[in-house]
C-alpha cells in the first residue's frame, strides 16, 4: 500500500496556492516520505500545482483528485494530461470526476446527461486521442457524446516517451464503479466509504467489471482518501475528532451517499441528518455521529497506532491510501504514520 499526501489544498479544499507555499508543501511531502501528492479541483486549477510538484520533486507521483471531466472536453484534457505526463517523466495519475448536474450546467455551462455513460465515452475518447498521437494514425473517434475526427500534423504533439498517464475515475454509485472497472486504470474511492462497503460492495463490483472486460484486478489502482483522527497532543486530538464528526455528518446528510449508511443499518441516521441539513443545524448533526459511527468511518488513534490500523483495515483492498484529515495535522504526526506504513510495507516485501 502506498501512502499519499495533498498539495495546493487538501481533500477538503483548504488553503494553499501561492507559489512559495506550494513549493513548501511539495518539499514537506517529500521530507515526510509520502509516495505521491494529489491536487484537488475545488477553488483552484488542479493541474498547475502538479507542474510545480513535478519540478521540485523527481520522486513523488503527482495526481488529480479530481479534475472535473465534464467541465472540459476530451481533446483539451488529453493535451494538458499529455504535457504534464511528459514534464513529470511518467509520474502522472489522471483522476477524473463527473461533478453533479448543477455545477456542470450552471457553473461550467457545459452539457450534462447520463454521467456514467458519458464518463465511459470520455475516457475512451482520451485513449483514442493519445493512441493517434503515439502511432501517427488518423484520429477517428465517433461516440454519442463526443466526436473527434480531425488531427492535422501541425496540432499533433511529438511522441510521449513515457506513454499515456494512468486514468482513475472517482466513483460512489454502482454504475460509475462499473465504468471505472471497465475502461480506467483505477478508481478513486470517496472518503465517505467504510471498510465493509469497500469489501462487500465496491471490490465485488470492480472484480465483476474487470472480468467482464477480460482484465484483472491485479494491476488496478484503488485509491482511497481515508478519514483519520489523530494528533500529537490531547488538544489536537480533540479538535481532530470534532472536525471528522462534522465531515461525516455532512457526507451522511447527502442522498448520494446514503447507500453506505444503509449497509450498516443506519438509514434512520441519514434521514435525520438530511432533515437537519435543510435547517442548517450543523451542530446537532455532528452530535449524532457517535463513537461507533466515528470509528467505522475513520481510523482513530495515536499517530504510532494509526499506521497499523490502516494496514489492518485496508491492506489487500486499497493500493493507495491518502490521509484525509480535515484539520491541521502536524508534521511529526504525519511522519509517524507514514513511517509506520512504510515499515510494514518493507517487512511484507
N, C-alpha and C positions, 0 to 999 in steps of 0.2 A: 504494500500500500504506500503510495506517495502522498506527501502532505504539502498543501499549498497555502499561500497567503494571498493578500489583496493589495492593490496599489491604486492610487488615484480615486479613492472612495471605496469603502469596503462593500460587502454584500448588501448591507442595509442602506447604502447610499450616503454614507457620511463623508466628511470633507477630505480635501487633499487634492489640489490641482495645479498649483503654481509649480514652475519647473524645478525650483530649488527643493520644494517639499517632495516632489515626485522622485527626484534623484535620491533624496534621503531615504524615502520609503524603499526604493529598489536596493540600496546599499544595506539597509536594515534587514530586508528579506533574505538577502544573500548571506549576511552575517549570521542570522538566526539559523539558517540551514534549510529553508524551505526548498522544495524541488521546483516550484513554479509560482507564478503570480497571476492573478486574474484581475481584469479591469471590467467594471460594470458600465452599462449604458442607463444611467438614471438622469442626472442633470448635465452630463458631460459626454463627449465623444468617447467610445470605448477603445478606439484604435491608437490614438495619439499617445496615451500613457505607455502602451506596449512598445511603441517605437523607441521611447526613451529607455524602457526597461531592457530591451534587446541590446541597445547601445552600451548600457552601463553594466550589464552582466552577461558574460559569454556562456554562463552555465544555466541560468533559470529558463525553464519553459515559460512561454507567455500565452495567455488565453483570454478570450472574451467570455464573460459570464453575466449577461449575454449581450450580443449585438442583436438589435431588433431587425429580423429579416425583412418583414413586410413593410418597413419604413424605407426599404431600398428595393432595387431590382437585381436579379442575378448577375448582370454584367457589371454594375458598379461594385457590387460586393466581391465578385470574382477578382476584379482588378486590385482593390485595396488589400485583399487577403493574399493575393499572389505577390504583391510588392512586399508586404510585411513578412511573409514566409521566406522570401529571399533575403531580406535585411536581417532577419533573425536566424539565418542559417538553418532553416528547417525546424525551428522550435515553436511554431505557432499551433495552438489548438483553437479552431474557429468554433466558438459556441454560439448557436443561434436560437432565438426565441421568437414566438409569434406575437407577443403582447396581446391585449384584448381589443375588441372592436372599437370602443370609443376613442382609444388612443390612436389607433391606425387611421381611422376615418377623420377624426376631429382635430387631432394634434399634428399628424403627419400628412393628412389629406391624401391618403393612399387607399386603394381598394381593399376590401375585406370580404372574404367568403370562404366557407369550407376550410378552416385553418389547417386541419391535418392533411387533407389532400393538397392544399396549396403548398404546405411546407415540404411534402414529399416531392412535388414537382420542382420547387425552388432548389432543393439540393441536387436533384437530377440535372437541372439546368446548369448549376455551378460546375458539376463534374463534366458536362458536355463542353462547356467553355474551356475549362482547363485542359481537357483532352485535345481539343482543337489546337490550342496553343502549343502543347507539348509535342504533338505529332505532325503539325503543319498540314492538317486535313481541314476540309471545308466545315464550317460551323452550320449545322442543320438540326436545331432543336425546335420541335413543334409540340406544344402542350396545350392544355385547356386554359391555363392562366398566363403562361409566358411563351414567347416565341423569339428565338434568336437564330437568324439565318444570314447575317452579314458580318464578315470579318475580313477586311482587306489588309494587305501586308503592312500598310502604314500604322495600323492600330493593333497589330499582333505583337505582343511583347516577346522578348527572346525566351528561349527555353529556360525554365527554372531548374537549376541543377539539384535543388532539394525536393522537387516534385510538388504536389499539391498538399495543403495542410490537412490534418485530420479535422473532420466536421463532427461536432457534437450538437445534438438537439435537446433543448430544455423541454421536459415533458412532465405533466402531472396526470392527465387523464389517460385512459386506456388506449384510445385511438392514436394520440401523439406518441405514446410509448411504443406502440407497434410500428409506427412510421420510423422512429429512431432506430429500432432494431433492423428494419428492412434496408434503409438507404444510408444511414450515418455510420460513423466510426465509433460513436459513443453517445451516451446520454448524460445530460446534466439534470440530476435529480433535484427536486425542490427541497428547501430546507425544512419544510413542514412535512417531513416524512419520517416515519419510525422504522426501527429495525424490523419489526414484524411486517409492516407494509412492504418494505423492500423485499423481504424473503417470501412473503405469501402472494404478493400482487405484482410488483414491478419485475423482479427477476424471472418468474414464470412467463410473463408476457414477453420479455426480452428473449428468453430462450425459444419460445414458440415462434416469434417473429424471425429470429436468426435462422432457425431450422427451415422455416418456410422459404427463406431466401437462399437456402443452400450454404449458409455461413455458420460459423462457430462463435460462441461467446468468449472463447479463449483470448482473443485479441481485442475484444470490445471494451471500450473505456466506460466505466461507471464512475462519474464524478459527483461527489456529494458534499454540499456545504452543511456540515453538521453543527447544530447548536451546542455550545459548550458553556458551562457555568464554572468558572474557576477564578483564582486570584491569589496573589502572594500574601495579602493581608485580609483580616476579617472584614474590614470596612469595604474593601474592593469586592470581596466575595458577596457581601450583602447587596451591593449595587449591581453586580452581575446577575444575581438571582432575580432582582426586581426587573431588570431590563429584559431578561429572557422570558419571564412570565408575561410581560407586556407584549413581546413579539409573538409568543404562542397564542395569546388571546386575540391579537389582531388577525393572524392567519386563520385561527379557528372560527372566526366570525364570517369568513368568506365562503360562499356556497361552493365555489370550485374545488375547495379542499375538504369538503365535508366527508368524502369517502374515507379519508384516513381516520377521522374520529369514529365514523360508523363501524369500521373494522374492529375498533376497540370497545364498541358498545357505548360510545359517548355521543350518540346522536342528539340527546337532550342538551348536552353541553353546547353543541353547535347552535341549536335553536335559540338558546338563551343568549349566547354571545352575539349572534346575529341581531337579535332584538335590541340588546343594549348598544350595539354599534350604531344603530339607527337613531338612538337617543343621544349618542356621543358620551356615554357613561363609561369611559375607558378605565377609570379606577376600579369600578365594580367588576368589570370584565377581568382585569388582572387578578383580582381576589378569587375568581372562580378557578384559576389554574392552581390546583392543589399540588402537593408534593408528588402524588402518584403520576399525575399528568406531566408535571415538570420533568421527572426522572425518566419518563417514557420518551419524551421528545428531545431531551437534552442529556448530554454526558455531564454529570455533576461531580465535582470533587476537587481535591487539592491538585496543583499542577503535576506533582510527581505521580499521582494516581490516574490522571486523565488519559495518558497515553495507553496504559494497559486496558482501560475500559473501552476506549475507541477500538483498539485491536480486538478485544473480546467480542464486541458487537458486530464489527464490520469487516474483519479480515475474511477473505474469500468471497465477499459480496461487493465491496467497494474497491476500486483500484486507485482512486484519487480522493483524498479527504481534505476538505478545507475547513479551517477553524472559523466557524460562524459565531462571532462574538459581537452582538450589537451594543457594545460598551467598550471603553478603552481597556485594553489588556496590556500590562507592562511587558517589556522585552524579556525580562528574566523568566516570567511565567511562560511566554511563548517558546522560549528556548528550551525550557524544561520539557514541555510537551513534545516538541519536535525531536529533541534528542532521544526521548523515550521511545518514540515510534521508530526512529532510525535504528536504535539499538535492537529492537525486536526484529526489524527487517533484516539486519545483518546476521542475527542469530539464526533466523529461519532460512537464510540463503546458503 
